[in-house]
Amino acid sequence: MPGPLNGVRVLDLTGVVSGPFATMFMADQGADVLKIEPVSGDITRRSRATIDKKGEFSALFISSNRGKRSLAIDVKSASGREVLAKLVAKADVLVQNFRPGTMERLGLGVEELRARHPRLIYVSISGVGETGPYVKKRVYDPIIQGLSGFADIQSQPVTNRPQMIRTIVCDKTTAVMTAQAVAAALYAREKTGQGDHIQLAMLDVMISYLWPEGMMQYTVVGAEATATDPNDRPDLVFKTSDGYITAGTISDSEWQGFCRATGDPELANDARFATPGGRSINATARINKMQEYISQHSTAEWLERLDAADVPCAPILRRSEIIHNEQVVARGIITEIDQPSVGKVRQPKPAARFELNEAAIGGPAPRIGEHTREVLSELGYDDAAINRMVEEKAVRLAG
């Protein structure tokens, strides 16, 4: 069965990760995603160590652009602008993450395009939005981690020195929210016949994402000074005699189960931890006490004890262990695909599993301009016209 977005045509004018990762989700769900990239290629093809002899692919690029077609084109050239105009006329969705003002200079501003194509869903992804004193900043993931509170919530417990999360969480979370917003806009268009302009700022996304538990002490106006900082406690990483586990004891039954698993009858009588409120107020003491017990036995023994007591728990896996983990293997989460000029590569299957309209990896990531001739032919250009654009360096074919 084709995916749920089968028949949807997406123009992907994005680079780096926030935009490409979002449109990759759409490709997984059946959309025809055309990646518009400069003749030199998306910078993420080379931003990390390349993994092919021609220098066209990095692991980051493959994992953000699988299943797409590539049109390599100089959007500043007259021919490039003509081609883009024809593509926009056929598109359902356009996604761009240029800095504010760039699309207008290219003649691709939202007002102009949506006036001409009222059904078009136009998506603008930015770092901090299109208004405010930071609007002209060049923004990458760490900038948003610093502005949104993520670096603060990761602060070291003793020195209170902020720390970055060691993955591009802002880019990838923005991508997920973008894909969801596009799906909502497509649904609304089915009812109204009208497209929309969706604006997503990474800063807005991450403050919203952090808020529920990360900003609890700032939720009630006027009570900021008296609220407990939810980050003012150790994390739930427990060292066993031979590794690390995590475990949760939020409910009474979970705490009592942990007490039984320790084999120490006195722990259940500790009044500090007898209620959910007490366990929260005395969280540091509780977590440190749990560590005392957990350090005495192996990971395997603790997991067996805690599972038997119905206490949430799991081993803390090193990244090298994930692909072999029994639950990951049982779910078939990781698959292998052939990536031309690279070989076999591992990719996670689409996380949203549809029973009827199955999502699936649509194929490997494209080479630079791999589909240039194909796309231009679909638009009505003959070989002579295409060859002329190649000579003018307005477009690039995969070579």
QUIFENJO-V410096 format. One record per run of one state. SS is the DSSP state (A for helix, B for strand, O for the rest). FROM is the first residue (numbers start at 1). LEN is the number of residues. If there is no record, write none. Layout:
# QUIFENJO-V410096
ss: [SS/SS]
from: [FROM/FROM]
len: [LEN/LEN]
This chain:
# QUIFENJO-V410096
ss: [O/B/O/A/O/B/O/A/O/B/O/B/A/B/O/B/O/A/O/B/O/A/O/A/O/B/O/A/O/A/O/A/O/B/A/O/A/O/B/O/B/O/A/O/A/O/A/O/A/O/A/O/A/O/B/O/A/O/A/O/B/O/B/O/B/O/A/O/A/O/B/O]
from: [1/9/14/18/29/32/38/43/46/50/51/58/59/66/67/69/74/78/91/93/97/102/106/110/117/121/127/141/149/150/154/169/193/196/202/215/216/219/238/240/244/248/252/263/267/270/271/274/276/282/283/295/299/309/313/316/319/323/326/332/334/340/343/349/365/366/372/379/383/392/395/397]
len: [8/5/4/11/3/6/5/3/4/1/7/1/7/1/2/5/4/13/2/4/5/4/4/7/4/6/14/8/1/4/15/24/3/6/13/1/3/19/2/4/4/4/11/4/3/1/3/2/6/1/12/4/10/4/3/3/4/3/6/2/6/3/6/16/1/6/7/4/9/3/2/3]
